[in-house]
Amino acid sequence: MSEYSDMTVAELKELLKEAGLPVSGKKADLIVRLEEGAGDSSDVVEEIEEVATETVDDVSEDVDDDDDDFDDFDEEWDDEEMIHVARQKPELSDTTKDALATRSAQAKKQPAFRRQEWYRYKRLSRTGWRKPKGMDSKQRKNKRWRTPMARVGFGKVADARGLHPSGFSEIMVHRPDDLDQIDPKVEAARIGKRVGNRKRAAIHEKADELGIRVLNRRRNI
C-alpha cells in the first residue's frame, strides 16, 4: 500500500506543487504521479552524486598537475624581467627638504582658485586663474559666496619655489644636445610637447647614459 493513500487530495496537490508536477486529475492519478516523480528524482540524485564524485577526482588530478607545472614555472622564472629600476633622486640640502615639506603642507590648506563665473561657462572652468576685472565684478569686490582670489598671503616657501615635487629643478629640453647642460644631481629634464617620437627616443637614450631623470617620460617608445 502506498504511503500517499492516507493523504487528502489537497495534501497531494501541495506535494506536487513542491515537486513542480501537474496537479490536475483524480486522487489515483495524483498518487501515481507522485510515485513516478519520486523514482525519477532519486535516479537524478544518484546521477548527480556520481558526476560530482567524478568531477572532484578530476579536479584533484588537475590541481596536482597544476602544482607540478607551477614548480617548473618557478624554476624557469626569469629574474631579469622583474628588476625594478628606481627613479633618480636629487641631492637636496636639509633646508630644501624642510621647504618642500612645508610647501606640501601649505598646498593642502590652500583653496582652489577659480576663474570668475567658471560655473557658468564650461570653457572658463577648464582654464587657469585669471584676475577678475570690471567695475561691477563681485569677485573683485570680494563679495560673499564668491571664490577666493589669489593674493598676497597664499605664496609658498621661497626656497622651494619652482621646484618639482620630487625636488628637481626642471629644465626644458627639445633635442639630445640640451642634456649636456643639465646637472643630474639637482636638475631633471622635461621634454617639450612638440618633440616627435624619434627625437624623444634619442633624448631618452642619452638621458639614461648621463643618468638624467626625464620627468615626462613615455614608456611606450
Buried (B, 14 or more C-beta within 10 A) or exposed (E): EEEBEEBEEEEBBEBBEEEEBEBEBEBEEBBBBBEEBBEEEEEEEEEEEEEEEEEEEEEEEEEEEEEEEEEEEEEEEEEEEEEEEEEBEBEBEEEBBBBBEBBEEBEEEEEEBBBBEBEEEEEBEEEEBEEBEEEEBBBBEEEEEBBEBEEEEEEBBEBBEEBBEBBBEBBEBEEBEBBEEBEBEBBBBBBBEEBEEEBBEBBBEBBEEEEBBBBEBEEEE
